[in-house]
């Protein structure tokens, strides 16, 4: 009797198992579709942000080079850039609601690629093809590597999707992996802040590590806020949960402090160094936060994780090469400009601040014996003399030039 019922039971269970197996690819296909939507929104947002920033920069440069008395916020170009900037930020913000955090964050390399291409297209210098290739070969190689890295990130990115409800976010917030990660991050942040404020450790790595640690919390809260808003739009209201407003306040606070440290770094170091080192550190910290809070890599096989890590490394190298080729800004030097004097060397020769070289020693504020120097280059003093009363109607000069002789 039992042997007769066994085949019947197996036949009855077979369709159910087949239906369960066939339902899994549909879920995976839907997950990959959400990944694609989020990646496209992030790429679109970073591309538009790069165009917007270059438009605003072009507006400032055009006003500075003309006699237009208008302020920058009264030009159509600047307002167009502001509109595109808001549009791009909305695109990046909404992308966090569809794709995993570890996939969206590395795609900020698109803005670096777009800025490099826009800078090459709108360059104002005269160049020859050989000089152009020699000068921008690193930019082309960096753009190619960044594009390859972006493709690997999208293809092998994590495929974990979870509804951003208040219960799920609260459960992740009190999980032991994230609490341990937060404890380590708070300790590291306090140590870095102590060395930065008390020990004057104004190193670029220290400042950008502070930015990266704050940025990791920013992207975690951004994904929570964006996900809860999308779930609320779909019909399941999540805005009445206190965790939504806690995440919103943390997002605004960490973004403000992050911008403060970035402004301090921009005053001390070149923008190309900040872009490359900041991208590497911020992406690494954000991926680590996403892996501990949202468990992005749970269920992923070793091949996908290794290919995703390879894509990150290639993107890091591409961004480094792109920013490596940028012109460094010339810092202000408190020297007297010699451009107005005929026959004197330019103060900024090939972008490097130099003292004028006249085949002899010449330093400002020092009296030296320069026998081989022409008479017009001999240092002179301008002593103040007392007012001399001369004939009526003839005014005496307020000072006279006394040239030093060899005896003096």
C-alpha positions as CSV (number, residue, x, y, z in Angstrom):
1,X,0.0,0.0,0.0
2,X,2.8,2.3,0.9
3,X,4.7,1.4,-2.3
4,X,1.6,2.2,-4.4
5,X,1.2,5.6,-2.8
6,X,4.9,6.6,-3.2
7,X,4.9,7.2,-7.0
8,X,1.6,9.1,-6.7
9,X,3.1,11.4,-4.0
10,X,6.1,12.0,-6.1
11,X,4.0,12.9,-9.2
12,X,2.0,15.3,-7.1
13,X,5.0,17.1,-5.7
14,X,6.8,17.4,-9.1
15,X,4.7,20.2,-10.5
16,X,5.1,22.2,-7.3
17,X,8.8,21.9,-7.3
18,X,8.9,22.8,-11.0
19,X,6.8,25.9,-10.3
20,X,9.2,26.9,-7.5
21,X,12.2,26.6,-9.7
22,X,10.6,28.5,-12.6
23,X,9.7,31.3,-10.3
24,X,13.3,31.9,-9.2
25,X,14.6,33.1,-12.6
26,X,11.7,35.5,-12.8
27,X,12.7,37.1,-9.5
28,X,16.3,37.3,-10.6
29,X,15.3,38.9,-13.9
30,X,13.2,41.5,-12.0
31,X,16.1,42.2,-9.6
32,X,18.5,42.7,-12.5
33,X,16.0,45.0,-14.1
34,X,15.9,47.1,-10.9
35,X,19.7,47.1,-10.9
36,X,19.7,48.4,-14.5
37,X,17.2,51.1,-13.7
38,X,19.2,52.3,-10.7
39,X,22.5,52.2,-12.6
40,X,21.1,54.2,-15.5
41,X,19.6,56.8,-13.1
42,X,23.0,57.1,-11.4
43,X,24.9,57.4,-14.6
44,X,22.4,60.0,-15.9
45,X,22.5,61.9,-12.7
46,X,26.3,62.1,-12.5
47,X,26.6,63.0,-16.2
48,X,24.1,65.9,-15.7
49,X,25.9,67.1,-12.6
50,X,29.2,67.2,-14.4
51,X,27.6,69.3,-17.2
52,X,25.9,71.6,-14.7
53,X,29.1,72.3,-12.8
54,X,31.0,73.1,-16.0
55,X,28.2,75.4,-17.1
56,X,28.4,77.3,-13.9
57,X,32.2,77.5,-14.1
58,X,31.9,78.8,-17.7
59,X,29.5,81.5,-16.5
60,X,31.9,82.7,-13.8
61,X,34.9,82.7,-16.3
62,X,32.9,84.6,-18.9
63,X,31.9,87.3,-16.4
64,X,35.4,87.5,-15.1
65,X,36.9,88.0,-18.6
66,X,34.4,90.7,-19.7
67,X,33.3,94.1,-18.5
68,X,29.8,92.8,-17.7
69,X,28.8,94.4,-14.4
70,X,26.1,91.8,-13.7
71,X,26.4,89.3,-10.9
72,X,26.7,85.6,-11.8
73,X,23.2,84.7,-10.5
74,X,21.7,87.1,-13.0
75,X,22.9,85.1,-16.0
76,X,20.9,82.5,-17.9
77,X,23.9,80.2,-18.1
78,X,24.3,80.0,-14.3
79,X,20.6,79.3,-13.8
80,X,20.6,76.6,-16.4
81,X,23.5,75.0,-14.6
82,X,21.7,75.2,-11.3
83,X,18.6,73.6,-12.9
84,X,20.7,70.7,-14.3
85,X,22.5,70.3,-11.0
86,X,19.2,69.8,-9.2
87,X,18.0,67.4,-11.9
88,X,21.2,65.4,-11.6
89,X,21.0,65.2,-7.8
90,X,17.4,64.0,-8.0
91,X,18.5,61.3,-10.5
92,X,21.3,60.1,-8.2
93,X,19.0,60.3,-5.1
94,X,16.3,58.2,-6.8
95,X,18.8,55.6,-8.0
96,X,19.5,54.5,-4.4
97,X,15.9,53.3,-4.1
98,X,16.2,50.8,-7.0
99,X,19.8,49.3,-6.9
100,X,22.0,48.2,-4.0
101,X,24.2,50.8,-2.3
102,X,27.4,49.0,-3.2
103,X,26.5,49.3,-6.9
104,X,25.4,53.0,-7.0
105,X,28.3,54.5,-5.1
106,X,31.2,53.5,-7.5
107,X,29.3,54.9,-10.4
108,X,30.3,58.4,-9.4
109,X,33.4,57.8,-11.6
110,X,31.0,58.8,-14.5
111,X,31.3,62.4,-13.3
112,X,35.1,62.3,-13.5
113,X,35.0,60.8,-17.0
114,X,32.5,63.4,-18.2
115,X,34.5,66.3,-16.7
116,X,37.6,65.1,-18.4
117,X,35.9,64.8,-21.8
118,X,34.2,68.2,-21.4
119,X,37.6,69.8,-20.5
120,X,39.2,68.3,-23.6
121,X,36.4,69.4,-25.9
122,X,36.2,73.0,-24.7
123,X,40.0,73.5,-24.3
124,X,41.1,76.9,-25.5
125,X,44.7,76.2,-26.2
126,X,46.3,75.8,-29.6
127,X,47.9,72.4,-30.0
128,X,49.2,70.1,-32.6
129,X,48.1,66.4,-32.9
130,X,51.3,65.0,-31.5
131,X,51.3,67.4,-28.6
132,X,47.6,66.7,-27.9
133,X,48.2,62.9,-27.8
134,X,51.3,63.2,-25.6
135,X,49.5,65.5,-23.2
136,X,46.2,63.8,-22.9
137,X,47.2,60.1,-23.4
138,X,46.8,59.5,-19.6
139,X,43.3,61.0,-19.8
140,X,42.3,58.7,-22.7
141,X,43.7,55.7,-20.9
142,X,42.0,56.7,-17.7
143,X,38.7,57.2,-19.4
144,X,38.9,53.7,-21.0
145,X,39.8,52.0,-17.7
146,X,37.0,53.8,-15.9
147,X,34.5,52.8,-18.5
148,X,35.7,49.1,-18.3
149,X,35.4,49.3,-14.5
150,X,31.9,50.7,-14.7
151,X,30.8,47.9,-17.0
152,X,32.2,45.3,-14.6
153,X,30.5,47.0,-11.7
154,X,27.1,47.0,-13.4
155,X,27.5,43.4,-14.7
156,X,28.7,41.8,-11.5
157,X,27.2,44.1,-8.9
158,X,25.3,42.7,-5.9
159,X,21.7,41.6,-6.6
160,X,20.2,41.9,-3.2
161,X,16.9,43.8,-3.1
162,X,14.7,44.5,-0.1
163,X,11.7,46.7,0.5
164,X,12.8,49.8,2.4
165,X,10.1,49.6,5.1
166,X,10.4,51.0,8.6
167,X,10.5,47.5,10.1
168,X,13.4,46.4,7.8
169,X,15.4,49.5,8.4
170,X,15.0,49.3,12.2
171,X,16.0,45.6,12.1
172,X,19.2,46.4,10.2
173,X,19.9,49.4,12.4
174,X,20.1,47.2,15.6
175,X,21.8,44.3,14.0
176,X,25.2,43.3,15.6
177,X,27.3,43.6,12.4
178,X,26.2,47.2,11.9
179,X,26.6,48.1,15.6
180,X,30.1,46.7,15.5
181,X,30.9,48.6,12.4
182,X,29.5,51.8,13.9
183,X,31.6,51.4,17.0
184,X,34.8,51.0,15.0
185,X,33.9,53.9,12.7
186,X,33.2,56.2,15.7
187,X,36.5,55.3,17.3
188,X,38.4,55.9,14.1
189,X,36.6,59.1,13.4
190,X,37.3,60.5,16.9
191,X,41.0,59.6,16.6
192,X,41.3,61.3,13.2
193,X,39.4,64.3,14.4
194,X,41.7,64.6,17.5
195,X,44.9,64.5,15.3
196,X,43.4,66.9,12.8
197,X,42.2,69.5,15.4
198,X,44.7,69.1,18.3
199,X,47.8,67.9,16.5
200,X,47.4,70.0,13.3
201,X,47.6,66.8,11.2
202,X,46.4,68.6,8.0
203,X,47.3,65.7,5.8
204,X,45.1,65.0,2.8
205,X,44.5,61.4,3.8
206,X,43.3,62.4,7.3
207,X,40.9,65.0,6.0
208,X,39.5,62.8,3.2
209,X,39.2,59.8,5.6
210,X,36.9,62.0,7.8
211,X,34.9,62.9,4.6
212,X,34.7,59.2,3.7
213,X,33.5,58.1,7.1
214,X,30.8,60.8,7.1
215,X,30.0,59.9,3.5
216,X,29.4,56.3,4.3
217,X,26.7,57.3,6.8
218,X,25.3,59.8,4.3
219,X,24.7,57.1,1.6
220,X,23.2,54.7,4.1
221,X,20.7,57.2,5.2
222,X,20.1,58.4,1.6
223,X,19.1,54.9,0.5
224,X,16.8,54.5,3.5
225,X,15.1,57.8,2.9
226,X,14.8,57.3,-0.9
227,X,13.6,53.7,-0.5
228,X,10.9,54.7,2.1
229,X,9.7,57.5,-0.2
230,X,9.4,55.1,-3.2
231,X,7.5,52.5,-1.0
232,X,5.2,55.2,0.2
233,X,4.5,56.3,-3.4
234,X,3.7,52.7,-4.3
235,X,0.9,52.7,-1.7
236,X,2.5,51.5,1.5
237,X,2.9,54.6,3.6
238,X,6.2,54.7,5.5
239,X,6.4,58.4,6.4
240,X,4.7,57.8,9.7
241,X,7.6,55.8,11.1
242,X,10.0,57.7,13.4
243,X,13.0,55.9,11.7
244,X,12.3,57.9,8.5
245,X,12.8,61.3,10.3
246,X,15.8,59.9,12.2
247,X,17.4,58.9,8.9
248,X,16.5,62.2,7.3
249,X,18.1,64.3,10.1
250,X,21.3,62.1,10.0
251,X,21.4,62.5,6.2
252,X,21.3,66.3,6.4
253,X,23.8,66.5,9.3
254,X,26.4,64.2,7.8
255,X,26.1,65.9,4.4
256,X,26.7,69.3,6.0
257,X,29.8,68.2,7.9
258,X,31.1,66.3,4.9
259,X,30.9,69.5,2.8
260,X,32.7,71.4,5.6
261,X,35.7,69.1,5.6
262,X,35.7,69.1,1.8
263,X,35.9,72.9,1.8
264,X,38.8,72.7,4.2
265,X,40.6,70.2,2.0
266,X,40.1,72.3,-1.1
267,X,41.8,75.2,0.6
268,X,44.9,73.2,1.3
269,X,45.3,70.8,-1.6
270,X,44.8,70.6,-5.3
271,X,41.3,69.6,-6.6
272,X,42.8,66.7,-8.7
273,X,44.3,65.1,-5.6
274,X,41.0,65.5,-3.7
275,X,39.0,64.0,-6.6
276,X,41.1,60.8,-6.9
277,X,41.9,60.1,-3.3
278,X,38.5,61.1,-2.1
279,X,36.8,58.9,-4.7
280,X,38.9,55.8,-3.6
281,X,38.4,56.3,0.1
282,X,34.7,57.3,-0.1
283,X,33.8,54.4,-2.4
284,X,35.6,51.9,-0.1
285,X,33.9,53.2,3.0
286,X,30.5,53.3,1.4
287,X,30.8,49.7,0.0
288,X,31.8,48.5,3.5
289,X,28.8,50.3,5.1
290,X,26.4,48.9,2.5
291,X,27.7,45.4,3.1
292,X,27.3,45.6,6.8
293,X,24.0,47.6,7.0
294,X,22.0,46.3,4.0
295,X,23.9,43.0,3.6
296,X,24.5,43.7,-0.1
297,X,26.7,40.7,-0.8
298,X,24.6,38.1,1.1
299,X,24.1,35.1,-1.2
300,X,26.6,36.2,-3.9
301,X,29.1,33.7,-5.1
302,X,32.8,34.2,-5.0
303,X,33.2,34.9,-8.8
304,X,30.7,37.8,-8.7
305,X,32.4,39.3,-5.6
306,X,35.9,39.0,-7.2
307,X,34.8,40.5,-10.5
308,X,33.0,43.3,-8.7
309,X,36.2,44.0,-6.7
310,X,38.2,43.9,-10.0
311,X,35.8,46.5,-11.5
312,X,36.3,48.7,-8.5
313,X,40.1,48.5,-8.8
314,X,40.0,49.3,-12.5
315,X,37.7,52.2,-11.9
316,X,40.0,53.5,-9.1
317,X,43.0,53.3,-11.5
318,X,41.1,55.1,-14.3
319,X,40.0,58.0,-12.0
320,X,43.6,58.3,-10.7
321,X,45.0,58.5,-14.3
322,X,42.4,61.1,-15.3
323,X,43.0,63.4,-12.3
324,X,46.8,62.8,-12.6
325,X,46.8,64.6,-16.0
326,X,45.0,67.7,-14.8
327,X,46.8,71.0,-14.5
328,X,47.6,71.9,-11.0
329,X,46.5,75.4,-9.9
330,X,49.3,77.9,-9.3
331,X,49.2,79.0,-5.7
332,X,49.4,82.7,-4.8
333,X,53.0,83.8,-4.3
334,X,53.5,87.1,-2.4
335,X,56.1,88.3,-4.9
336,X,56.2,91.6,-6.8
337,X,54.9,91.2,-10.3
338,X,57.5,91.9,-12.9
339,X,55.3,91.7,-15.9
340,X,54.9,95.4,-16.2
341,X,58.7,96.0,-16.4
342,X,60.3,95.7,-19.8
343,X,63.0,93.1,-20.3
344,X,62.1,91.2,-17.1
345,X,61.3,87.5,-17.0
346,X,57.7,86.4,-16.4
347,X,57.0,85.5,-12.8
348,X,55.1,82.3,-13.7
349,X,57.2,80.5,-16.3
350,X,55.4,77.3,-17.4
351,X,53.1,77.5,-14.5
352,X,55.8,77.4,-11.8
353,X,56.4,80.5,-9.6
354,X,60.0,81.5,-10.0
355,X,62.2,84.4,-9.1
356,X,63.6,86.4,-12.0
357,X,66.9,84.9,-13.2
358,X,69.3,87.6,-14.4
359,X,72.5,85.5,-14.3
360,X,73.3,86.9,-10.9
361,X,71.8,86.9,-7.5
362,X,68.8,89.2,-7.1
363,X,66.5,89.0,-4.1
364,X,63.9,91.4,-2.9
365,X,64.7,93.3,0.2
366,X,68.5,92.7,0.1
367,X,71.3,95.0,-0.9
368,X,73.9,93.1,-2.8
369,X,76.9,94.0,-5.0
370,X,75.9,93.1,-8.5
371,X,78.7,94.2,-10.8
372,X,77.6,92.3,-13.9
373,X,74.0,93.6,-13.7
374,X,73.0,96.4,-16.0
375,X,72.5,99.8,-14.5
376,X,68.7,99.7,-14.9
377,X,68.5,96.6,-12.8
378,X,70.5,98.0,-9.9
379,X,68.5,98.0,-6.7
380,X,67.4,101.4,-5.6
381,X,66.1,102.9,-2.4
382,X,63.4,105.5,-2.1
383,X,64.1,107.4,1.1
384,X,61.7,110.0,2.3
385,X,63.2,113.5,2.3
386,X,61.9,116.6,4.0
387,X,60.0,119.1,2.1
388,X,62.2,121.7,0.5
389,X,61.0,125.3,0.0
390,X,62.0,126.6,-3.4
391,X,60.9,129.4,-5.5
392,X,57.3,130.2,-5.7
393,X,55.3,128.2,-8.2
394,X,57.9,125.4,-8.3
395,X,57.0,122.3,-6.3
396,X,59.8,120.1,-5.1
397,X,59.5,116.3,-5.6
398,X,58.3,114.4,-2.5
399,X,61.2,111.9,-2.9
400,X,64.3,111.3,-5.0
401,X,65.9,108.1,-6.2
402,X,69.4,107.4,-4.8
403,X,71.4,104.7,-6.7
404,X,73.9,102.7,-4.7
405,X,77.5,102.9,-5.8
406,X,80.1,100.2,-5.5
407,X,81.5,101.8,-2.4
408,X,78.2,101.7,-0.7
